[in-house]
Amino acid sequence: MTTSSNIGSPVKVSVETFYVEEQSQPELEKFVFAYSVTIKNHSLCSAKLLSRYWLITDANGKEIEVQGEGVVGENPVIAPGESYKYTSGAILDTPVGTMQGHYTLRNEFGTEFKAPINVFRLACPNILH
């Protein structure tokens, strides 16, 4: 599944998700998902990714907030017209859930702004019709 954000920010975020069956243990209510994020800079100046915020919600309504510096240990600087891609993961107690959030970036003039990440679904294959 691929989702993209493009509301009010010069930086657009798209996400593709994958169920990681070999690391999951459904009998222990452990469902592992990977997600690949592409961050594309549509502005005319470079932008440095400073931090991330995620709201992860499982099918039981349990919410987990994750925030921190950078992504996967990096604070990439994305040049105009360029993209940055990374893959990370999440573990849920249910076979279905959602994620959403934003990145905080700073352009080369020192202005900070947020790039929204629209809600996207994490789901085991064939769980939803």
C-alpha positions as CSV (number, residue, x, y, z in Angstrom):
1,M,0.0,0.0,0.0
2,T,1.3,3.5,-0.9
3,T,0.1,6.7,0.6
4,S,1.4,10.2,0.0
5,S,1.0,13.6,1.6
6,N,0.8,16.9,-0.3
7,I,-1.0,19.4,1.8
8,G,0.6,22.8,2.3
9,S,4.3,21.8,2.5
10,P,7.0,22.1,-0.2
11,V,8.2,18.7,1.0
12,K,6.0,15.7,0.1
13,V,6.0,12.4,1.8
14,S,5.0,9.0,0.4
15,V,4.9,5.7,2.3
16,E,4.8,2.1,1.2
17,T,4.1,-0.6,3.8
18,F,5.0,-4.3,4.0
19,Y,4.1,-7.1,6.5
20,V,7.2,-8.9,7.7
21,E,5.9,-12.4,8.2
22,E,9.2,-14.0,9.1
23,Q,9.7,-11.7,12.2
24,S,6.0,-11.7,13.3
25,Q,4.6,-14.1,15.9
26,P,0.8,-13.9,15.6
27,E,0.3,-16.4,18.4
28,L,2.1,-13.9,20.7
29,E,0.2,-10.9,19.3
30,K,3.4,-9.6,17.7
31,F,2.9,-8.3,14.1
32,V,5.9,-6.7,12.5
33,F,5.6,-4.2,9.6
34,A,8.2,-2.3,7.6
35,Y,7.5,0.9,5.8
36,S,9.6,2.7,3.2
37,V,9.3,6.5,3.2
38,T,10.2,8.8,0.3
39,I,10.7,12.5,1.2
40,K,10.7,14.7,-1.9
41,N,11.7,18.3,-1.8
42,H,9.6,20.4,-4.2
43,S,10.9,23.7,-3.0
44,L,13.6,25.9,-4.5
45,C,16.0,25.6,-1.5
46,S,17.6,22.7,0.5
47,A,15.8,21.4,3.6
48,K,17.3,19.5,6.5
49,L,15.2,17.0,8.3
50,L,15.4,17.8,12.0
51,S,12.9,15.5,13.7
52,R,10.0,13.1,13.3
53,Y,6.7,12.5,15.1
54,W,4.6,9.4,14.7
55,L,1.2,8.4,16.1
56,I,0.8,4.6,15.8
57,T,-2.6,3.2,16.5
58,D,-3.5,-0.5,16.6
59,A,-6.9,-2.1,16.0
60,N,-7.7,-2.0,19.7
61,G,-7.3,1.7,19.7
62,K,-4.0,1.6,21.6
63,E,-1.9,4.7,20.7
64,I,1.9,5.0,20.8
65,E,3.6,8.3,20.1
66,V,7.2,8.2,18.8
67,Q,9.2,11.3,18.4
68,G,12.9,12.0,18.1
69,E,15.7,13.5,16.2
70,G,16.1,12.7,12.5
71,V,15.2,9.3,10.9
72,V,17.2,6.1,11.1
73,G,20.1,7.9,12.8
74,E,20.4,10.6,10.1
75,N,19.5,14.2,9.6
76,P,19.5,14.3,5.8
77,V,19.7,17.5,3.8
78,I,17.5,17.2,0.8
79,A,18.4,19.4,-2.2
80,P,15.7,21.1,-4.3
81,G,14.1,18.5,-6.6
82,E,15.8,15.6,-4.8
83,S,14.4,12.8,-2.7
84,Y,15.5,10.9,0.4
85,K,14.3,7.4,1.0
86,Y,14.6,5.1,4.1
87,T,13.0,2.0,5.5
88,S,12.0,1.5,9.1
89,G,9.5,-0.6,11.0
90,A,6.8,-0.9,13.7
91,I,5.5,-3.7,15.8
92,L,1.8,-3.9,16.6
93,D,-0.2,-6.1,19.0
94,T,-2.9,-6.5,16.2
95,P,-2.8,-7.5,12.5
96,V,-4.1,-4.1,11.5
97,G,-3.2,-0.6,12.5
98,T,-2.4,2.9,11.3
99,M,0.4,5.4,11.4
100,Q,0.5,9.2,10.8
101,G,2.6,12.1,11.8
102,H,5.0,14.7,10.5
103,Y,8.6,15.7,9.9
104,T,10.1,19.0,11.1
105,L,12.5,20.4,8.6
106,R,14.6,23.6,8.3
107,N,15.3,25.3,5.0
108,E,18.7,26.9,4.2
109,F,17.4,30.3,5.4
110,G,16.7,28.9,8.9
111,T,12.9,28.7,8.6
112,E,11.4,25.6,10.2
113,F,8.3,23.9,8.8
114,K,6.4,20.7,9.1
115,A,5.9,18.1,6.3
116,P,2.7,16.1,7.2
117,I,2.5,12.4,6.8
118,N,-1.0,11.4,6.1
119,V,-2.5,8.4,7.9
120,F,-1.6,5.1,6.3
121,R,-2.6,1.5,7.1
122,L,-0.4,-1.4,8.3
123,A,-2.2,-4.7,7.6
124,C,-1.4,-8.3,7.2
125,P,-2.1,-9.6,3.7
126,N,-5.7,-10.8,3.1
127,I,-6.8,-9.4,6.5
128,L,-8.9,-6.7,4.9
129,H,-11.2,-6.9,1.9
